[in-house]
Amino acid sequence: MKRSEEITIQYFDFLEKHIQDVMSGRAPEFMELNEIAGELAVSHKHLTDTIKKEKGQHPCYFYDEKIISEAKAMIANSDQSIAEIARLLTYDPSNFSKFFKKITGITPGQFRKNSKL
């Protein structure tokens, strides 16, 4: 296996665990990309270049998509308020709604309404 493939696998494995750690309260907040790079023992630039080369997108794209995926699951499958979900994901509720809409094109409330149809 090429080193770039190994770094890519490590990044996605780390994201999976880290997001679960945040959601369960084992980690206080989401790490910055440079902190993740440090955990993987590579530079921020090397991580960014490697993920772009291997997957065609910036690592933040995948980080955001994973967070949104978890948020969508919680919004669709629980009765928790959007504000509670935002706080669980360490977001201020108004910032979470903006982030969600930027990624998905709709608000969390619209997503919940559509998922109940």
Long-range contacts (C-beta under 8 A, 24 or more apart in sequence): 4-50, 4-53, 4-54, 5-54, 7-40, 7-42, 7-46, 7-47, 7-50, 7-51, 7-54, 8-50, 8-51, 8-54, 8-55, 10-40, 11-36, 11-40, 11-47, 11-50, 11-51, 11-59, 11-62, 12-62, 14-39, 14-40, 15-62, 15-63, 15-66, 16-66, 19-66, 19-67, 19-70, 22-89, 22-90, 23-70, 23-88, 23-89, 28-90, 29-90, 30-63, 30-67, 30-89, 30-90, 33-59, 33-60, 33-63, 64-99, 64-103, 65-103, 68-100, 68-103, 68-104, 71-96, 71-100, 71-108, 72-104, 72-111, 72-115, 75-108, 75-111, 75-112, 75-115, 76-111, 76-112, 76-115, 82-108, 82-109, 82-112
